[in-house]
Amino acid sequence: MAHGQQGMDEENLAEMSAVDIADWRLRTFNLYDNVRRIAADNPAEAHSYWRHQRDLMFATHPASALTPAAKAQFSGLKTADYDPIYRFHVPLTMEGAGREMSVETGTDGVVSFVRLGTFDLPEMGQLAVWKLKGYGGGIFVPFRDATAGRPGGTYGAGRYLLDTIKGAFHGVQGSGPNATFVLDFNFAYNPSCAYNDAWACPLPGPSNRLAVEIPAGELY
């Protein structure tokens, strides 16, 4: 991972009020609350709602990652149509659990992560599941696939699948050792640094890279 928690440099942070940033977070949590509720009956409908609301937030919200110049030309995020084959229910295995990783960053100092385990994805590979060892904690799963950096593909540095500290989570079914996480790559999204160099974002390391193509979710 190239960086710790997603953040901005001080100059750009000063341009946004604390209220704006708090409102963005609250709206994002509400967005995913509604996505989980709708997806319980119709994941494709939840995806359509997610796309519309994110376009609206990026275009109008003062805490959007887009610069004013980018907002003036913005016509919507490039996102693939919903494909149900990229929705999974996967248990969290203990493979790799407990491994710690410290990352030197330019804005947040040394940021530490601890590995919670691994998601095994059928015919796709494995993804490490991380927890930030600091304020907020949460489950964090970035990934990079074979479409990264290709023309018409996805952001070259990778995307996010889950980031519960930001509200990006699709639920767990069951409990205990039989629990499975909902992993839906149709909701994969780009980190803010894909749109604005002022943002510093955690990116996928070797244990969060997939050799297969995943042409679902937000493109670039």
Backbone as CSV, one residue per row, in Angstrom:
resi,resn,N_x,N_y,N_z,CA_x,CA_y,CA_z,C_x,C_y,C_z
1,MET,0.846,-1.185,0.000,0.000,0.000,0.000,0.884,1.238,0.000
2,ALA,0.512,2.194,-0.790,1.355,3.362,-0.944,1.106,4.424,0.107
3,HIS,0.012,4.296,0.845,-0.305,5.351,1.792,-1.294,4.839,2.811
4,GLY,-1.420,5.549,3.911,-2.316,5.138,4.976,-3.743,5.549,4.706
5,GLN,-4.426,6.147,5.673,-5.804,6.541,5.439,-5.871,7.643,4.395
6,GLN,-6.904,7.568,3.605,-7.097,8.553,2.552,-7.226,9.939,3.179
7,GLY,-6.448,10.918,2.678,-6.504,12.262,3.229,-6.033,13.267,2.218
8,MET,-5.951,14.538,2.632,-5.525,15.606,1.749,-4.391,16.374,2.385
9,ASP,-3.650,17.133,1.555,-2.640,17.999,2.128,-3.316,19.192,2.791
10,GLU,-2.583,19.917,3.627,-3.177,20.954,4.457,-3.783,22.088,3.634
11,GLU,-3.144,22.467,2.530,-3.656,23.568,1.722,-5.034,23.250,1.161
12,ASN,-5.193,22.042,0.614,-6.479,21.681,0.034,-7.521,21.415,1.102
13,LEU,-7.102,20.882,2.255,-8.035,20.646,3.334,-8.619,21.962,3.820
14,ALA,-7.802,23.027,3.816,-8.264,24.330,4.297,-9.367,24.896,3.425
15,GLU,-9.452,24.437,2.159,-10.475,24.937,1.260,-11.848,24.339,1.545
16,MET,-11.883,23.264,2.331,-13.138,22.630,2.694,-13.369,22.826,4.185
17,SER,-14.588,23.150,4.567,-14.877,23.303,5.981,-15.051,21.934,6.622
18,ALA,-14.874,21.901,7.931,-15.079,20.659,8.668,-16.518,20.178,8.512
19,VAL,-17.436,21.110,8.420,-18.846,20.756,8.241,-19.062,20.088,6.882
20,ASP,-18.401,20.609,5.836,-18.515,20.008,4.508,-18.023,18.562,4.516
21,ILE,-16.876,18.349,5.137,-16.294,17.009,5.167,-17.175,16.062,5.968
22,ALA,-17.676,16.545,7.116,-18.571,15.716,7.927,-19.834,15.376,7.155
23,ASP,-20.360,16.339,6.412,-21.574,16.093,5.646,-21.331,15.067,4.545
24,TRP,-20.171,15.141,3.902,-19.831,14.150,2.870,-19.813,12.751,3.467
25,ARG,-19.192,12.617,4.643,-19.130,11.307,5.299,-20.532,10.806,5.649
26,LEU,-21.357,11.676,6.211,-22.708,11.271,6.598,-23.528,10.862,5.382
27,ARG,-23.396,11.616,4.293,-24.123,11.269,3.070,-23.654,9.929,2.509
28,THR,-22.351,9.678,2.623,-21.808,8.419,2.119,-22.320,7.240,2.943
29,PHE,-22.332,7.390,4.260,-22.879,6.326,5.103,-24.353,6.086,4.789
30,ASN,-25.101,7.144,4.597,-26.513,7.002,4.254,-26.690,6.334,2.894
31,LEU,-25.818,6.678,1.952,-25.850,6.059,0.628,-25.728,4.548,0.739
32,TYR,-24.740,4.078,1.505,-24.533,2.631,1.606,-25.597,1.949,2.460
33,ASP,-26.167,2.659,3.427,-27.319,2.107,4.146,-28.440,1.790,3.168
34,ASN,-28.717,2.729,2.275,-29.781,2.530,1.284,-29.413,1.464,0.266
35,VAL,-28.141,1.419,-0.129,-27.691,0.397,-1.074,-27.924,-0.997,-0.496
36,ARG,-27.546,-1.206,0.767,-27.740,-2.528,1.379,-29.230,-2.879,1.465
37,ARG,-30.051,-1.908,1.796,-31.483,-2.159,1.907,-32.080,-2.535,0.548
38,ILE,-31.747,-1.791,-0.493,-32.286,-2.063,-1.828,-31.731,-3.372,-2.383
39,ALA,-30.432,-3.608,-2.153,-29.775,-4.789,-2.714,-30.296,-6.089,-2.123
40,ALA,-30.910,-6.029,-0.949,-31.473,-7.240,-0.357,-32.508,-7.876,-1.281
41,ASP,-33.187,-7.067,-2.075,-34.182,-7.561,-3.027,-33.732,-7.459,-4.481
42,ASN,-32.925,-6.417,-4.779,-32.577,-6.163,-6.176,-31.211,-5.476,-6.263
43,PRO,-30.114,-6.237,-6.323,-28.777,-5.630,-6.394,-28.594,-4.694,-7.583
44,ALA,-29.203,-5.012,-8.720,-29.056,-4.149,-9.901,-29.702,-2.792,-9.671
45,GLU,-30.840,-2.780,-9.010,-31.504,-1.522,-8.688,-30.668,-0.720,-7.689
46,ALA,-30.065,-1.415,-6.727,-29.190,-0.754,-5.759,-28.001,-0.125,-6.461
47,HIS,-27.491,-0.794,-7.480,-26.353,-0.288,-8.234,-26.723,0.971,-9.003
48,SER,-27.909,0.971,-9.608,-28.375,2.151,-10.329,-28.507,3.345,-9.381
49,TYR,-29.053,3.096,-8.210,-29.181,4.148,-7.195,-27.806,4.656,-6.779
50,TRP,-26.873,3.755,-6.536,-25.506,4.104,-6.131,-24.838,4.990,-7.176
51,ARG,-24.985,4.626,-8.455,-24.383,5.416,-9.528,-24.959,6.826,-9.561
52,HIS,-26.264,6.929,-9.476,-26.918,8.234,-9.559,-26.507,9.128,-8.393
53,GLN,-26.503,8.575,-7.189,-26.186,9.377,-6.010,-24.716,9.795,-5.993
54,ARG,-23.827,8.941,-6.425,-22.413,9.306,-6.460,-22.152,10.387,-7.507
55,ASP,-22.798,10.276,-8.657,-22.668,11.323,-9.677,-23.119,12.668,-9.119
56,LEU,-24.230,12.647,-8.402,-24.771,13.874,-7.821,-23.811,14.463,-6.790
57,MET,-23.266,13.623,-5.937,-22.340,14.105,-4.906,-21.062,14.662,-5.528
58,PHE,-20.508,13.942,-6.498,-19.281,14.412,-7.135,-19.510,15.748,-7.852
59,ALA,-20.678,15.915,-8.436,-20.949,17.113,-9.237,-21.255,18.335,-8.389
60,THR,-21.833,18.138,-7.202,-22.384,19.285,-6.473,-21.818,19.498,-5.084
61,HIS,-21.266,18.486,-4.469,-20.900,18.622,-3.054,-19.579,19.377,-2.892
62,PRO,-19.483,20.292,-1.909,-18.239,21.049,-1.713,-17.054,20.193,-1.270
63,ALA,-17.298,18.999,-0.754,-16.200,18.115,-0.354,-15.886,17.055,-1.413
64,SER,-16.425,17.229,-2.618,-16.103,16.326,-3.721,-14.613,16.370,-4.021
65,ALA,-14.074,15.229,-4.473,-12.664,15.183,-4.855,-12.376,15.958,-6.131
66,LEU,-13.421,16.296,-6.886,-13.225,17.027,-8.131,-12.866,18.488,-7.863
67,THR,-11.948,19.014,-8.639,-11.626,20.433,-8.576,-12.769,21.227,-9.204
68,PRO,-12.867,22.532,-8.946,-13.908,23.338,-9.602,-13.870,23.222,-11.122
69,ALA,-12.669,23.181,-11.708,-12.562,23.054,-13.161,-13.101,21.714,-13.637
70,ALA,-12.813,20.652,-12.882,-13.308,19.326,-13.256,-14.822,19.250,-13.102
71,LYS,-15.346,19.893,-12.069,-16.802,19.901,-11.877,-17.511,20.568,-13.054
72,ALA,-16.897,21.622,-13.593,-17.521,22.362,-14.687,-17.677,21.492,-15.936
73,GLN,-16.829,20.466,-16.077,-16.888,19.590,-17.252,-17.480,18.223,-16.942
74,PHE,-17.875,18.015,-15.701,-18.286,16.689,-15.242,-19.639,16.287,-15.819
75,SER,-19.712,15.070,-16.341,-20.971,14.563,-16.884,-21.315,13.192,-16.298
76,GLY,-20.599,12.792,-15.248,-20.873,11.506,-14.611,-19.639,10.628,-14.559
77,LEU,-19.557,9.814,-13.510,-18.456,8.864,-13.375,-18.655,7.718,-14.364
78,LYS,-17.568,7.250,-14.942,-17.639,6.145,-15.891,-17.748,4.844,-15.107
79,THR,-18.902,4.213,-15.183,-19.172,3.000,-14.406,-19.810,1.951,-15.297
80,ALA,-19.349,0.713,-15.175,-19.898,-0.384,-15.979,-21.315,-0.722,-15.530
81,ASP,-22.109,-1.242,-16.460,-23.444,-1.708,-16.113,-23.351,-2.901,-15.161
82,TYR,-24.407,-3.117,-14.413,-24.393,-4.178,-13.400,-24.278,-5.552,-14.047
83,ASP,-23.406,-6.382,-13.469,-23.221,-7.754,-13.927,-23.246,-8.667,-12.709
84,PRO,-24.286,-9.483,-12.558,-24.445,-10.291,-11.343,-23.344,-11.317,-11.108
85,ILE,-22.549,-11.651,-12.124,-21.506,-12.662,-11.910,-20.392,-12.149,-11.009
86,TYR,-20.374,-10.838,-10.764,-19.327,-10.271,-9.917,-19.803,-9.993,-8.492
87,ARG,-20.896,-10.628,-8.085,-21.385,-10.529,-6.710,-21.162,-11.878,-6.024
88,PHE,-20.500,-11.853,-4.864,-20.127,-13.077,-4.162,-20.541,-13.009,-2.689
89,HIS,-20.671,-14.201,-2.094,-20.809,-14.346,-0.649,-19.634,-15.221,-0.201
90,VAL,-18.705,-14.620,0.511,-17.412,-15.253,0.767,-17.079,-15.224,2.259
91,PRO,-16.623,-16.339,2.823,-16.177,-16.318,4.219,-14.806,-15.664,4.340
92,LEU,-14.513,-15.171,5.517,-13.189,-14.631,5.814,-12.359,-15.756,6.423
93,THR,-11.321,-16.181,5.712,-10.439,-17.210,6.250,-9.344,-16.541,7.082
94,MET,-8.679,-17.320,7.909,-7.646,-16.784,8.789,-6.258,-16.781,8.138
95,GLU,-6.171,-17.113,6.884,-4.873,-17.126,6.202,-4.229,-15.735,6.256
96,GLY,-3.023,-15.664,6.789,-2.290,-14.402,6.869,-2.681,-13.519,8.034
97,ALA,-3.656,-13.940,8.835,-4.153,-13.104,9.928,-3.037,-12.762,10.916
98,GLY,-3.046,-11.515,11.377,-2.074,-11.071,12.371,-0.850,-10.401,11.789
99,ARG,-0.631,-10.562,10.496,0.517,-9.907,9.878,0.354,-8.390,9.979
100,GLU,1.426,-7.713,10.364,1.377,-6.264,10.482,2.197,-5.609,9.381
101,MET,1.781,-4.444,8.997,2.481,-3.701,7.953,2.475,-2.224,8.319
102,SER,3.643,-1.611,8.318,3.763,-0.177,8.592,4.160,0.526,7.307
103,VAL,3.448,1.614,7.003,3.663,2.340,5.756,4.057,3.775,6.060
104,GLU,5.187,4.206,5.528,5.631,5.598,5.666,4.875,6.450,4.660
105,THR,4.231,7.501,5.140,3.441,8.346,4.254,3.934,9.779,4.295
106,GLY,3.537,10.544,3.275,3.965,11.932,3.204,3.130,12.871,4.039
107,THR,1.917,12.470,4.393,1.023,13.378,5.118,0.638,12.887,6.501
108,ASP,0.629,11.572,6.715,0.140,11.018,7.975,1.216,10.320,8.803
109,GLY,2.482,10.471,8.424,3.540,9.778,9.152,3.489,8.290,8.866
110,VAL,3.840,7.468,9.865,3.808,6.022,9.711,2.409,5.515,10.050
111,VAL,1.808,4.803,9.116,0.466,4.256,9.302,0.574,2.739,9.355
112,SER,-0.036,2.146,10.371,0.071,0.699,10.570,-1.232,-0.005,10.239
113,PHE,-1.101,-1.168,9.604,-2.226,-2.030,9.294,-1.986,-3.397,9.913
114,VAL,-3.058,-4.105,10.219,-2.970,-5.502,10.635,-3.901,-6.314,9.753
115,ARG,-3.438,-7.461,9.326,-4.240,-8.293,8.426,-5.236,-9.121,9.225
116,LEU,-6.500,-9.037,8.824,-7.558,-9.787,9.488,-7.709,-11.188,8.917
117,GLY,-7.284,-11.388,7.682,-7.427,-12.679,7.036,-7.455,-12.522,5.530
118,THR,-8.187,-13.419,4.869,-8.166,-13.482,3.403,-9.547,-13.825,2.861
119,PHE,-9.884,-13.199,1.742,-11.057,-13.607,0.968,-10.586,-14.454,-0.204
120,ASP,-11.102,-15.671,-0.325,-10.834,-16.535,-1.478,-11.981,-16.368,-2.467
121,LEU,-11.666,-15.873,-3.650,-12.684,-15.590,-4.653,-12.655,-16.676,-5.734
122,PRO,-13.776,-17.324,-5.986,-13.808,-18.426,-6.953,-13.260,-18.021,-8.317
123,GLU,-12.253,-18.762,-8.785,-11.656,-18.585,-10.103,-11.047,-17.204,-10.317
124,MET,-10.845,-16.455,-9.240,-10.306,-15.101,-9.379,-9.013,-14.893,-8.588
125,GLY,-8.889,-15.526,-7.455,-7.690,-15.356,-6.647,-8.033,-14.987,-5.210
126,GLN,-7.059,-14.419,-4.520,-7.216,-14.074,-3.114,-6.983,-12.579,-2.894
127,LEU,-7.680,-12.045,-1.883,-7.474,-10.661,-1.477,-7.247,-10.612,0.025
128,ALA,-6.194,-9.921,0.440,-5.951,-9.706,1.858,-6.975,-8.722,2.405
129,VAL,-7.386,-8.953,3.646,-8.358,-8.101,4.328,-7.626,-7.400,5.477
130,TRP,-7.697,-6.075,5.506,-6.877,-5.284,6.423,-7.720,-4.482,7.409
131,LYS,-7.103,-4.173,8.529,-7.667,-3.238,9.498,-6.635,-2.161,9.780
132,LEU,-7.058,-0.915,9.761,-6.175,0.185,10.112,-5.974,0.184,11.626
133,LYS,-4.712,0.119,12.050,-4.425,0.093,13.491,-4.339,1.512,14.037
134,GLY,-5.436,2.198,13.989,-5.459,3.566,14.468,-6.885,3.997,14.657
135,TYR,-7.089,5.274,14.783,-8.422,5.799,14.999,-9.341,5.410,13.847
136,GLY,-10.482,4.868,14.174,-11.450,4.491,13.147,-11.456,3.008,12.847
137,GLY,-10.262,2.404,12.755,-10.186,0.975,12.477,-10.957,0.601,11.230
138,GLY,-11.732,-0.478,11.322,-12.581,-0.865,10.205,-11.942,-1.878,9.280
139,ILE,-12.733,-2.375,8.343,-12.299,-3.365,7.361,-11.984,-2.648,6.060
140,PHE,-10.815,-2.963,5.509,-10.354,-2.276,4.305,-9.843,-3.293,3.298
141,VAL,-10.425,-3.287,2.094,-10.004,-4.205,1.027,-9.839,-3.425,-0.275
142,PRO,-8.613,-2.984,-0.569,-8.337,-2.428,-1.893,-8.005,-3.569,-2.843
143,PHE,-8.029,-3.322,-4.132,-7.611,-4.354,-5.073,-7.198,-3.715,-6.392
144,ARG,-6.402,-4.471,-7.100,-6.025,-4.108,-8.469,-6.184,-5.352,-9.313
145,ASP,-6.793,-5.202,-10.506,-6.991,-6.349,-11.389,-6.335,-6.081,-12.733
146,ALA,-6.503,-7.013,-13.661,-5.786,-6.940,-14.935,-6.272,-5.836,-15.859
147,THR,-7.373,-5.169,-15.525,-7.833,-4.047,-16.341,-7.143,-2.738,-15.955
148,ALA,-6.407,-2.740,-14.853,-5.814,-1.505,-14.328,-4.816,-0.898,-15.311
149,GLY,-5.017,0.373,-15.607,-4.097,1.101,-16.461,-4.268,0.867,-17.942
150,ARG,-5.190,0.013,-18.336,-5.399,-0.249,-19.754,-6.385,0.760,-20.349
151,PRO,-6.245,1.074,-21.638,-7.215,1.975,-22.275,-8.626,1.437,-22.128
152,GLY,-9.538,2.268,-21.651,-10.903,1.832,-21.435,-11.086,0.973,-20.205
153,GLY,-10.010,0.810,-19.429,-10.052,-0.055,-18.264,-10.293,0.707,-16.975
154,THR,-9.524,0.354,-15.948,-9.728,0.918,-14.618,-8.499,1.694,-14.172
155,TYR,-8.645,2.419,-13.082,-7.574,3.254,-12.553,-6.309,2.429,-12.324
156,GLY,-5.195,2.911,-12.825,-3.963,2.131,-12.814,-3.459,1.741,-11.443
157,ALA,-3.746,2.542,-10.432,-3.258,2.255,-9.086,-4.183,1.330,-8.308
158,GLY,-5.362,1.032,-8.847,-6.278,0.132,-8.166,-7.531,0.813,-7.669
159,ARG,-8.435,-0.004,-7.118,-9.734,0.487,-6.654,-10.010,-0.035,-5.244
160,TYR,-11.142,0.391,-4.689,-11.571,-0.066,-3.375,-12.798,-0.958,-3.511
161,LEU,-12.791,-2.066,-2.770,-13.936,-2.964,-2.710,-14.732,-2.735,-1.426
162,LEU,-14.029,-2.665,-0.290,-14.634,-2.366,1.007,-13.780,-1.345,1.740
163,ASP,-14.437,-0.435,2.429,-13.754,0.500,3.316,-14.774,0.966,4.353
164,THR,-14.912,0.183,5.422,-16.008,0.431,6.354,-15.848,1.737,7.113
165,ILE,-14.633,2.245,7.258,-14.467,3.524,7.932,-15.106,4.655,7.126
166,LYS,-15.307,4.421,5.818,-15.991,5.379,4.953,-17.436,4.959,4.675
167,GLY,-17.866,3.835,5.245,-19.235,3.378,5.031,-19.396,2.401,3.889
168,ALA,-18.338,2.174,3.093,-18.428,1.312,1.916,-18.395,-0.154,2.342
169,PHE,-19.586,-0.725,2.500,-19.726,-2.080,3.025,-21.064,-2.615,2.547
170,HIS,-21.103,-3.920,2.200,-22.317,-4.487,1.623,-22.964,-5.563,2.476
171,GLY,-22.438,-5.769,3.674,-23.114,-6.633,4.627,-22.460,-7.972,4.854
172,VAL,-22.926,-8.624,5.931,-22.508,-9.970,6.297,-23.758,-10.800,6.503
173,GLN,-23.732,-12.031,6.012,-24.848,-12.936,6.215,-24.425,-14.052,7.161
174,GLY,-25.251,-14.341,8.153,-24.922,-15.353,9.129,-24.030,-14.793,10.217
175,SER,-23.552,-15.680,11.078,-22.687,-15.265,12.176,-21.704,-16.369,12.509
176,GLY,-20.666,-16.004,13.274,-19.669,-16.984,13.676,-18.908,-17.550,12.499
177,PRO,-18.488,-18.811,12.599,-17.670,-19.412,11.522,-18.415,-19.592,10.215
178,ASN,-19.739,-19.509,10.243,-20.528,-19.676,9.009,-20.851,-18.351,8.338
179,ALA,-20.377,-17.237,8.871,-20.678,-15.922,8.305,-20.003,-15.748,6.946
180,THR,-20.701,-15.094,6.034,-20.127,-14.769,4.725,-20.296,-13.282,4.461
181,PHE,-19.279,-12.693,3.858,-19.298,-11.278,3.496,-19.848,-11.124,2.091
182,VAL,-20.636,-10.081,1.897,-21.108,-9.745,0.554,-20.022,-8.926,-0.127
183,LEU,-19.469,-9.458,-1.196,-18.457,-8.768,-1.993,-19.039,-8.563,-3.384
184,ASP,-19.264,-7.329,-3.741,-19.874,-7.025,-5.041,-18.973,-6.042,-5.786
185,PHE,-18.247,-6.562,-6.770,-17.302,-5.743,-7.521,-18.000,-4.706,-8.401
186,ASN,-19.300,-4.831,-8.585,-20.033,-3.812,-9.326,-20.007,-2.472,-8.606
187,PHE,-19.736,-2.500,-7.305,-19.671,-1.281,-6.505,-18.226,-0.852,-6.227
188,ALA,-17.263,-1.476,-6.893,-15.864,-1.059,-6.737,-15.719,0.384,-7.206
189,TYR,-14.927,1.147,-6.489,-14.815,2.567,-6.837,-13.378,3.045,-6.727
190,ASN,-13.090,4.145,-7.405,-11.741,4.689,-7.432,-11.452,5.493,-6.170
191,PRO,-10.204,5.458,-5.689,-9.829,6.349,-4.595,-9.837,7.794,-5.071
192,SER,-9.952,8.714,-4.133,-10.055,10.132,-4.495,-8.837,10.630,-5.263
193,CYS,-7.671,10.011,-5.028,-6.461,10.450,-5.723,-6.538,10.203,-7.226
194,ALA,-7.501,9.397,-7.673,-7.686,9.204,-9.109,-8.186,10.475,-9.783
195,TYR,-8.783,11.377,-8.991,-9.389,12.580,-9.544,-8.694,13.865,-9.127
196,ASN,-7.847,13.782,-8.115,-7.226,14.999,-7.590,-5.930,14.617,-6.896
197,ASP,-4.802,15.126,-7.394,-3.491,14.788,-6.831,-3.319,15.270,-5.401
198,ALA,-4.204,16.157,-4.939,-4.096,16.647,-3.571,-4.425,15.561,-2.555
199,TRP,-5.157,14.542,-2.977,-5.530,13.459,-2.077,-4.427,12.410,-2.033
200,ALA,-4.201,11.870,-0.855,-3.261,10.762,-0.680,-4.062,9.542,-0.249
201,CYS,-3.900,8.421,-0.956,-4.784,7.277,-0.754,-3.999,5.987,-0.537
202,PRO,-4.536,5.070,0.283,-3.924,3.737,0.394,-4.208,2.941,-0.866
203,LEU,-3.195,2.251,-1.365,-3.322,1.540,-2.625,-2.994,0.058,-2.436
204,PRO,-3.425,-0.811,-3.355,-3.240,-2.252,-3.191,-1.771,-2.671,-3.251
205,GLY,-1.352,-3.462,-2.270,-0.038,-4.084,-2.295,-0.105,-5.431,-2.994
206,PRO,0.989,-6.200,-2.977,1.035,-7.482,-3.699,-0.061,-8.461,-3.303
207,SER,-0.496,-8.460,-2.043,-1.512,-9.417,-1.600,-2.927,-8.947,-1.917
208,ASN,-3.042,-7.841,-2.622,-4.356,-7.337,-3.032,-4.416,-7.089,-4.526
209,ARG,-3.709,-7.949,-5.263,-3.699,-7.845,-6.714,-4.198,-9.141,-7.337
210,LEU,-5.089,-8.993,-8.306,-5.685,-10.141,-8.982,-5.208,-10.189,-10.424
211,ALA,-4.897,-11.389,-10.910,-4.381,-11.540,-12.278,-5.494,-11.510,-13.316
212,VAL,-6.735,-11.665,-12.902,-7.853,-11.707,-13.840,-8.404,-10.307,-14.096
213,GLU,-9.182,-10.175,-15.150,-9.849,-8.909,-15.457,-11.190,-8.844,-14.728
214,ILE,-11.474,-7.699,-14.140,-12.766,-7.463,-13.485,-13.341,-6.163,-14.074
215,PRO,-14.033,-6.276,-15.204,-14.561,-5.093,-15.892,-15.884,-4.628,-15.297
216,ALA,-15.964,-4.592,-13.988,-17.178,-4.187,-13.283,-16.850,-3.021,-12.375
217,GLY,-17.868,-2.283,-11.955,-17.655,-1.165,-11.059,-17.219,0.085,-11.795
218,GLU,-16.590,0.982,-11.038,-16.152,2.253,-11.619,-14.933,2.035,-12.498
219,LEU,-14.973,2.611,-13.693,-13.880,2.521,-14.658,-13.088,3.817,-14.601
220,TYR,-12.265,4.066,-15.626,-11.421,5.266,-15.582,-11.201,5.789,-16.976
